[in-house]
Amino acid sequence: MSNALPQESAGTGARSHPLFVATDIDGTLLDSRDRVPSAHREAFAAAAAAGATVCLATGRPPRWIPEILDELGQTPLAVCANGAVLLDTASGEILWSSLLEPDVLEELARIVHSALPGAGLAAERVGLDAADDDFVASPDYEHAWIQPETVEVGHAEVIERPVFKLLARVPGMSSAAMAEAVRDAAAHIATVTYSTENGLIEFAPPGISKATTLASLADRVSAVRFERAPGEPPRTVAFGDMPNDVEMLRWADLGVAMGNAHSAVVEAADEVTLSSDEGGIAAVLSRWF
């Protein structure tokens, strides 16, 4: 694992297309069948062929990225766990990560259990040593989706090792209400967000989001070329559909909400495209690629 981000030499000259394109995965790149529509695949292939940097930006952990790469047809860098991990999908190497340490996890657990009685906790781990399971959950954690890789452990064991994402689950409660209940108390030690309304919130290290990691990556990949001349296309374009995409869309020169996006994402976006089922990403990228 390295703290260094990749760097590339920067070019000069007028531009005819965006230089950096980032997309969320679920509900954005993927359609309602959890497939990559052919229109999206072709749009990203055209962007890459034209020299644009394509990047995935997702709440998914690194272990959930390989399953979509064959359908996507390329191996871009991936910002995972809402910005806490940068993954080289070609090699599987974690290039950079930011972790929640056990003392912070202990305080977060206290905050969650005080504000959300009965909440179950789970944690995504990078796998810092051979004893680490990738995903662990307390006995009272009810999954929001099928999770065959779960290792059930005691409450104390969930927070005993560094993690890059802590999850809290209250079935039957909206994720928005959960986030509201803990955000102020947790703000000094963690970023709180959610990618589903199914009673699940996620904690990342403070100040970390998809936007912060994308910004660091974009600066290193194309810093000089990101000088935007009048009349040129946006340098950065980002697509998303859920509240964990809001900061990313605000960061991009052109932040695009999918037609199926959460209202908070629509409000934050510069424009709204078609839904993921309708090839909304391709509808936007076809302007330049």
Secondary structure, DSSP 8 states (H G I E B T S, - for coil): --S---------S--SS-SEEEE-IIIIIS-TTS---HHHHHHHHHHHHTT-EEEEE-SS-GGGSHHHHHHHTS--EEEEGGGTEEEETTTTEEEEE--B-HHHHHHHHHHHHHHSTT-EEEEE----STT--SEEE-TT---SS--TT-EE--HHHHTSS-BSEEEEE-TTS-HHHHHHHHHHHHTTT-EEE-S-SSSEEEEE-TT--HHHHHHHHHHHHHTGGG---TT---SEEEEE-SGGGHHHHHHSSEEEE-TT--HHHHHH-SEE---GGGTHHHHHHTTT-
